[in-house]
Amino acid sequence: MTNWTEIAKLDDIPKLGARVLQTDTMSIALFRTAGDEVFAIKDECPHKKGPLSQGIVHGTSVTCPLHNWKIDLASGEALGPDAGCTNTFATRIENGLVYLALNVSEAAA
């Protein structure tokens, strides 16, 4: 079961930028594209654990600031020739508010 949690106003996330949401277990980077899509991924590059929230957003990917790995924001997958993946989280936007999907079993843990 999914629990949608309001986490921010869309305008609180800069276009082509990021904000970080800190949970009990990890940091989640919220990215906003030029077309106002919002993606949420674990704020950790699969390569050397660089802070993806500090990377450059282009299209629907982000470039890690440490070693220039490109990560697809929708899948969390590193784009070729690199290989690796980081966690992604579903988001939705309603009336200018951003919601994050949390698995109820994870939220209870």
N, C-alpha and C positions, 0 to 999 in steps of 0.2 A: 504494500500500500504506500502511496506517495503522499507526503504532506508538503504543500506549497507554503513557503515562508516569505513574507515581504522582507526584503533586505536593503532596498535603496530606492531613491527616486532616479529615474533615467537620467535627469539632468545632473545628478551627483557624480556620474561617471563621464569624464570628458571624451568627446569623439576622438577616436584613434588613441585612446588612453586606457588606463586601468585604475581600479581601486582594489584594496585587499580587505577581505573578510577573514577575521581570525576566529577559528572554532577551537574547541578543546583539544582537537587532535591534529589540526593542520591549518595552513593558510590557503585560502581560495582566492584566486585572482579573477576579478570581474572585468571583462574587456568589452568596450563599445566600439563598433565599427563605424565607418563613415555613413553607412546606411541605417544606423541606429539598431543594428542587431546586437544582442548582448550574449556573451558566452562566459561560462564559469569553468575554470580548470584549476587543478592543484597548482599552487604557485611554486612549482619546482620542475626544472628542466630534467628530462630523463637521462641526460648526459652526465652533468656534474652538479646537479641540484641547484643551478642558477635561478635567481628570482625572475620568473617570466614576467611578472608585473612591471618590471623595470625595462622590458624589451620594447622593440618598435613594432607597432601594429600596422599591418598592410594587408588589405583585403580581409580575408578571414583566417589570417595566420599571424603569429608573433615570432619575432626573432629574439632568441635568448641573448642577453647582453654579455654573457661570458665568452661563448665560443661560436656565436652566429648560427646555432642550430635553428631551423625553422620548424615551428610546431603548428599543426592545423588546430584551430580553436574548436571546431565542431567535434573532432574525433580524439584530440589529444595526441595524435600520431606525429612523430617526426617525419618531415618530408625528405625524400631521397636527396642525396645518397645515404643519409643518416637513418638509423633505426632505433626505435624506442617509443615509449608511450607514457603519458601522464593521465591521471584521473580527470574525467569531465563530469559536469553536473548540469542537469536540464534547467533551463531558465524560461521564463515567459514575461511578457510586458503587458500590463493592463492599466489603462488610464494613467500612463506616465509613471507607473510603479513597477519595479523589477522584483520578480519572485524567483526563488530558488527551490528546486525540488529536493526534498530530503526523504530518504527512505525511513519509514516509521521505525523499523527495527534498529536502524543505525542511530536514530535520534534517542531511542530509549536506552541504548547501550552506554 
